[in-house]
């Protein structure tokens, strides 16, 4: 009868070398584990970031469009018409419109501040419906209303408040040569980050004190989701029929998606580094298996003398390499998942680790183990029994 090697025998023989030298096995598996952990954790952190972006976009909406005054053919900055917001509001599919107008008046913490240190804070005129359009929220205090928009009151963006050292409403800042009372402080506005570094005042006080002519510099427009792609190409023509090329239309959610794409490109680089670590781990497995074959020549010769075929020896050492790699792969997946969970907990992002990443990681370790262990296993199988017993 032809000699057979049962599956349970393959498993028992494959673990013989690992159990005989556990320290060497652990160190070899560690190389595989580090490479797999690096790859899994990078993929998991990237997926968690993507999940957070999707949640944020779902909350903020992807139906916001912005239109800004651009430049004419001579390169000069243009302004939008005073009735631009009204014309946009009458477009089919438009749900709401808000606007801001940038002023040149600087903002300081007090009249004693150094005039050269503006902190990059921009004074803007904001209409009353702006906050709802951009999905902004007030951290503390109140937003502008019909009454406060006519008086020297200001709402600060998150960055502007931090730079001015304002933490609560009621404080006063020096704006345009006069004291303005802080009415509120905003949370960061992801879809309109320019508002974070702005001091926002009402149109009434801007007209009275600074000669504001009612011309906005930026329009924010919300459309129904299904109407965004229809409204987008018509927005510039509606605002400036004579020169639509002087109006820059963008979709803020696209900028967030582009940022995430850049992060994913960086993720690809990190995965490449993890792959190098995995390759180094595979070389470690190959080295361990070759040394194991050299050290166990008597064992190989004895098994061959007792009837083991070359195929049996080949399967034994190949199984040992696969088990060693699988051990590193499973440990690496667990470590990578733990790192992903820890980062998600620290950063407040949802935990997201695609199951296919774990399956692919384990499969990669098995491939690495098969490739790394094939030559040592083949060398063991070709060892003559007589020379092995005499060594």
C-alpha positions as CSV (number, residue, x, y, z in Angstrom):
1,X,0.0,0.0,0.0
2,X,1.1,3.5,-0.8
3,X,2.2,5.4,2.3
4,X,-0.2,8.2,3.3
5,X,0.2,11.3,5.5
6,X,-3.0,12.3,7.2
7,X,-4.0,15.9,7.8
8,X,-3.7,15.5,11.6
9,X,-0.3,14.0,11.1
10,X,0.8,17.0,9.0
11,X,-0.4,19.4,11.7
12,X,1.4,17.4,14.4
13,X,4.7,17.2,12.4
14,X,4.4,20.8,11.4
15,X,4.3,22.0,15.0
16,X,7.2,19.7,16.1
17,X,10.0,22.1,15.1
18,X,8.0,25.1,16.5
19,X,7.5,23.4,19.9
20,X,11.1,22.3,20.1
21,X,12.4,25.8,19.7
22,X,9.7,28.2,20.9
23,X,11.9,31.2,21.3
24,X,13.1,31.1,17.7
25,X,9.6,30.5,16.5
26,X,8.3,33.5,18.4
27,X,11.0,35.8,17.1
28,X,10.5,34.7,13.5
29,X,6.7,35.1,13.8
30,X,7.3,38.5,15.3
31,X,8.8,39.8,12.0
32,X,5.6,38.7,10.2
33,X,3.4,40.1,12.9
34,X,5.0,43.6,12.8
35,X,4.6,43.8,9.0
36,X,0.9,42.7,9.2
37,X,0.2,44.9,12.2
38,X,1.6,47.9,10.3
39,X,-0.5,47.2,7.3
40,X,-3.7,46.4,9.2
41,X,-3.5,49.4,11.5
42,X,-2.8,51.8,8.6
43,X,-5.8,50.5,6.7
44,X,-8.0,50.6,9.8
45,X,-7.0,54.1,10.7
46,X,-7.6,55.2,7.1
47,X,-11.0,53.5,7.0
48,X,-11.9,55.1,10.3
49,X,-11.0,58.5,9.0
50,X,-13.1,57.8,5.9
51,X,-16.1,56.7,8.1
52,X,-15.7,59.9,10.1
53,X,-15.7,62.0,6.9
54,X,-18.8,60.2,5.6
55,X,-20.6,60.9,8.9
56,X,-19.5,64.5,8.8
57,X,-20.7,65.0,5.2
58,X,-24.0,63.3,6.0
59,X,-24.5,65.7,8.9
60,X,-23.3,68.8,7.1
61,X,-24.7,67.9,3.7
62,X,-23.0,67.9,0.3
63,X,-25.5,70.3,-1.3
64,X,-23.7,73.5,-0.4
65,X,-22.2,75.6,-3.2
66,X,-20.1,78.8,-2.8
67,X,-19.7,81.6,-5.3
68,X,-16.9,84.1,-4.8
69,X,-16.0,87.2,-6.7
70,X,-13.0,86.4,-8.9
71,X,-10.9,88.5,-11.2
72,X,-11.5,90.1,-14.6
73,X,-9.4,89.6,-17.7
74,X,-6.9,92.3,-16.5
75,X,-6.4,90.5,-13.2
76,X,-8.3,93.1,-11.1
77,X,-10.5,91.9,-8.2
78,X,-14.2,92.2,-9.0
79,X,-17.2,92.5,-6.7
80,X,-20.6,90.9,-6.9
81,X,-23.7,92.8,-7.4
82,X,-25.7,93.9,-4.4
83,X,-28.7,91.9,-5.6
84,X,-26.7,88.8,-6.3
85,X,-28.2,86.9,-3.3
86,X,-31.7,87.8,-4.3
87,X,-31.2,86.6,-7.8
88,X,-29.7,83.3,-6.6
89,X,-32.6,82.8,-4.2
90,X,-35.1,82.9,-7.1
91,X,-33.3,80.0,-9.0
92,X,-35.2,76.8,-9.3
93,X,-34.0,74.2,-6.8
94,X,-32.4,76.7,-4.5
95,X,-33.5,76.3,-0.8
96,X,-31.5,79.0,1.0
97,X,-28.8,81.6,0.4
98,X,-26.4,83.4,2.7
99,X,-23.6,85.9,2.1
100,X,-20.5,87.5,3.5
101,X,-18.6,90.7,2.5
102,X,-15.0,91.2,3.5
103,X,-14.1,94.6,5.0
104,X,-10.6,96.1,5.5
105,X,-11.1,97.1,9.1
106,X,-8.6,95.3,11.4
107,X,-9.6,93.7,14.7
108,X,-7.4,93.8,17.8
109,X,-7.9,92.8,21.4
110,X,-7.6,96.4,22.6
111,X,-6.6,99.8,21.2
112,X,-3.2,99.3,22.9
113,X,-2.4,96.3,20.7
114,X,0.4,96.4,18.2
115,X,-1.2,97.5,14.8
116,X,1.1,95.1,12.9
117,X,-0.2,92.1,14.8
118,X,-3.6,91.5,13.3
119,X,-3.5,87.7,13.8
120,X,-4.9,87.2,10.3
121,X,-8.4,88.0,11.5
122,X,-10.8,89.3,8.8
123,X,-13.7,91.5,9.4
124,X,-16.8,90.3,7.5
125,X,-20.4,91.5,7.1
126,X,-22.7,88.5,7.5
127,X,-26.4,88.3,6.8
128,X,-28.7,86.8,9.4
129,X,-29.3,83.5,7.6
130,X,-25.7,82.7,7.0
131,X,-25.3,80.3,10.0
132,X,-28.1,78.0,8.9
133,X,-26.9,77.9,5.3
134,X,-23.3,76.8,6.2
135,X,-24.5,74.4,9.0
136,X,-22.6,76.4,11.6
137,X,-23.2,76.3,15.4
138,X,-22.7,78.8,18.2
139,X,-20.4,77.5,20.9
140,X,-21.3,80.2,23.4
141,X,-23.5,83.3,23.2
142,X,-25.8,84.1,20.4
143,X,-25.8,84.7,16.6
144,X,-26.7,88.1,15.0
145,X,-30.3,89.1,14.9
146,X,-32.4,92.0,13.7
147,X,-31.5,94.1,16.7
148,X,-27.8,93.3,17.3
149,X,-27.0,93.6,13.6
150,X,-27.6,97.4,13.9
151,X,-25.3,97.9,16.9
152,X,-21.6,97.4,17.5
153,X,-21.7,93.7,18.2
154,X,-19.5,91.0,16.8
155,X,-19.6,87.2,16.5
156,X,-16.1,85.6,16.4
157,X,-15.1,82.5,14.6
158,X,-13.4,79.7,16.6
159,X,-9.8,80.6,15.5
160,X,-10.5,84.4,15.8
161,X,-11.7,84.0,19.3
162,X,-8.6,82.0,20.2
163,X,-6.2,84.5,18.7
164,X,-7.9,87.4,20.5
165,X,-8.1,85.5,23.8
166,X,-11.9,85.7,24.0
167,X,-13.6,82.8,25.8
168,X,-17.0,84.1,26.5
169,X,-19.6,86.7,25.3
170,X,-19.6,90.2,26.9
171,X,-15.9,90.9,26.2
172,X,-15.0,93.8,24.0
173,X,-12.6,93.9,21.0
174,X,-11.2,96.9,19.1
175,X,-12.7,96.7,15.5
176,X,-12.3,99.5,13.0
177,X,-11.3,102.1,15.6
178,X,-14.2,101.4,18.0
179,X,-15.1,98.9,20.7
180,X,-17.4,96.1,19.6
181,X,-19.1,93.7,22.1
182,X,-18.6,90.0,21.5
183,X,-22.1,88.5,21.1
184,X,-21.0,84.9,20.6
185,X,-18.3,82.5,19.5
186,X,-18.8,79.9,16.8
187,X,-17.7,76.3,16.6
188,X,-15.4,75.5,13.7
189,X,-17.3,75.5,10.4
190,X,-16.0,72.6,8.2
191,X,-17.8,73.7,5.1
192,X,-16.8,77.3,5.4
193,X,-13.3,77.4,7.2
194,X,-12.8,81.0,6.2
195,X,-15.4,81.9,8.9
196,X,-13.2,80.4,11.6
197,X,-10.8,83.3,11.4
198,X,-13.4,86.0,10.9
199,X,-15.1,88.7,13.0
200,X,-18.7,88.8,11.8
201,X,-20.8,92.0,12.1
202,X,-24.2,93.0,10.9
203,X,-25.0,94.8,7.7
204,X,-26.6,97.7,9.6
205,X,-23.6,98.7,11.7
206,X,-21.3,98.0,8.7
207,X,-23.2,100.5,6.6
208,X,-23.4,103.1,9.2
209,X,-19.8,103.0,10.4
210,X,-17.8,101.7,7.6
211,X,-19.7,102.7,4.5
212,X,-20.6,99.1,3.4
213,X,-22.2,99.3,0.0
214,X,-24.2,96.0,0.2
215,X,-22.0,94.1,-2.3
216,X,-21.1,90.6,-1.0
217,X,-17.8,88.9,-1.8
218,X,-19.0,85.3,-1.1
219,X,-22.4,83.6,-1.5
220,X,-23.3,80.4,0.1
221,X,-26.2,78.5,-1.5
222,X,-28.1,75.3,-0.5
223,X,-29.9,73.3,-3.1
224,X,-32.0,70.2,-3.0
225,X,-29.6,67.2,-3.3
226,X,-31.0,66.2,-6.7
227,X,-30.7,69.8,-8.0
228,X,-27.0,70.5,-7.1
229,X,-25.6,69.4,-10.4
230,X,-28.3,71.4,-12.3
231,X,-27.8,74.5,-10.3
232,X,-24.0,74.5,-10.2
233,X,-23.3,75.5,-13.9
234,X,-26.1,78.1,-13.8
235,X,-24.9,79.8,-10.6
236,X,-22.2,82.0,-12.1
237,X,-24.4,83.0,-15.0
238,X,-27.2,84.0,-12.7
239,X,-24.9,86.1,-10.5
240,X,-23.1,87.8,-13.3
241,X,-24.8,87.3,-16.7
242,X,-22.3,89.6,-18.5
243,X,-19.2,88.0,-17.1
244,X,-19.8,84.6,-15.6
245,X,-16.1,83.8,-15.8
246,X,-15.5,86.4,-13.1
247,X,-17.4,84.2,-10.5
248,X,-15.7,81.2,-8.9
249,X,-18.1,78.5,-8.0
250,X,-17.0,75.6,-5.7
251,X,-18.4,72.8,-3.6
252,X,-16.9,72.7,-0.1
253,X,-17.6,69.1,0.4
254,X,-15.4,68.3,-2.6
255,X,-12.5,70.0,-0.8
256,X,-13.1,67.7,2.2
257,X,-13.2,64.7,-0.1
258,X,-9.9,65.9,-1.8
259,X,-8.3,66.2,1.6
260,X,-9.3,62.6,2.4
261,X,-7.9,61.5,-1.0
262,X,-4.6,63.0,-0.1
263,X,-4.7,61.2,3.3
264,X,-5.4,58.0,1.4
265,X,-2.4,58.6,-0.8
266,X,-0.3,58.9,2.3
267,X,-1.9,55.7,3.6
268,X,-0.7,53.9,0.5
269,X,2.8,55.0,1.3
270,X,2.5,53.6,4.8
271,X,1.1,50.4,3.5
272,X,4.2,50.1,1.3
273,X,6.4,50.5,4.3
274,X,4.4,47.8,6.0
275,X,4.9,45.6,3.0
276,X,8.7,46.0,3.3
277,X,8.4,45.0,7.0
278,X,6.4,42.0,5.9
279,X,9.0,41.0,3.3
280,X,11.7,41.3,6.0
281,X,9.6,39.0,8.2
282,X,9.3,36.5,5.3
283,X,13.1,36.5,5.0
284,X,13.3,35.7,8.7
285,X,11.0,32.8,8.2
286,X,13.1,31.5,5.3
287,X,16.2,31.8,7.4
288,X,14.6,30.0,10.4
289,X,13.5,27.1,8.1
290,X,16.9,26.7,6.5
291,X,18.6,26.6,9.8
292,X,16.0,24.1,11.0
293,X,16.7,21.8,8.1
294,X,20.4,21.9,8.7
295,X,19.9,21.2,12.4
296,X,17.4,18.4,11.9
297,X,19.2,16.3,9.2
298,X,19.3,13.3,11.5
299,X,15.6,13.5,12.1
300,X,15.0,13.8,8.3
301,X,17.3,10.8,7.6
302,X,15.5,8.7,10.3
303,X,12.1,9.5,8.9
304,X,13.2,8.6,5.4
305,X,14.7,5.3,6.7
306,X,11.4,4.5,8.4
307,X,9.5,4.9,5.1
308,X,8.7,8.6,4.8
309,X,8.8,9.7,1.2
310,X,10.2,12.9,-0.2
311,X,6.7,14.3,-0.5
312,X,6.1,13.6,3.2
313,X,9.2,15.5,4.2
314,X,8.4,18.3,1.8
315,X,4.8,18.6,3.3
316,X,6.1,18.5,6.8
317,X,8.5,21.4,6.5
318,X,6.2,23.4,4.2
319,X,3.5,23.0,6.9
320,X,5.9,24.2,9.5
321,X,6.6,27.4,7.5
322,X,3.0,28.0,6.9
323,X,2.1,27.6,10.6
324,X,4.9,29.9,11.6
325,X,3.7,32.6,9.1
326,X,0.1,32.0,10.1
327,X,1.0,32.5,13.8
328,X,2.6,35.9,12.9
329,X,-0.3,36.9,10.7
330,X,-3.0,36.2,13.3
331,X,-1.0,38.0,16.0
332,X,-0.3,40.9,13.6
333,X,-4.0,41.2,12.7
334,X,-4.9,41.3,16.4
335,X,-2.3,43.9,17.1
336,X,-3.3,46.0,14.1
337,X,-7.0,45.9,15.2
338,X,-6.0,46.9,18.7
339,X,-4.0,49.9,17.4
340,X,-6.9,50.9,15.1
341,X,-9.3,50.7,18.1
342,X,-7.0,52.7,20.3
343,X,-6.5,55.5,17.7
344,X,-10.3,55.6,17.1
345,X,-10.9,55.9,20.8
346,X,-8.3,58.7,21.2
347,X,-9.3,60.7,18.1
348,X,-13.1,60.1,18.6
349,X,-13.5,58.5,15.1
350,X,-15.7,55.5,14.6
351,X,-13.9,52.2,14.5
352,X,-13.9,50.9,11.0
353,X,-11.7,47.9,9.9
354,X,-12.8,46.2,6.7
355,X,-13.0,42.4,7.1
356,X,-11.4,42.0,3.7
357,X,-8.3,43.6,5.1
358,X,-7.9,40.9,7.8
359,X,-8.6,38.2,5.3
360,X,-6.1,39.6,2.8
361,X,-3.5,40.0,5.6
362,X,-3.8,36.4,6.6
363,X,-3.7,35.3,3.0
364,X,-0.6,37.4,2.5
365,X,1.1,35.7,5.4
366,X,0.3,32.3,4.0
367,X,1.7,33.2,0.6
368,X,4.8,34.6,2.3
369,X,5.1,31.4,4.4
370,X,4.7,29.2,1.3
371,X,7.3,31.2,-0.7
372,X,9.8,31.4,2.2
373,X,9.4,27.8,3.2
374,X,9.4,26.1,-0.2
375,X,13.1,26.1,-0.8
376,X,14.0,24.8,2.8
377,X,11.3,22.2,2.5
378,X,12.5,21.1,-0.9
379,X,16.1,20.9,0.4
380,X,14.9,18.8,3.3
381,X,13.0,16.5,0.9
382,X,16.1,15.9,-1.3
383,X,18.4,15.1,1.6
384,X,19.6,11.5,1.1
385,X,18.8,9.3,4.2
386,X,22.3,7.8,4.4
387,X,24.1,11.1,4.4
388,X,21.6,12.6,6.8
389,X,22.1,9.7,9.3
390,X,25.9,9.9,9.0
391,X,26.1,13.7,9.6
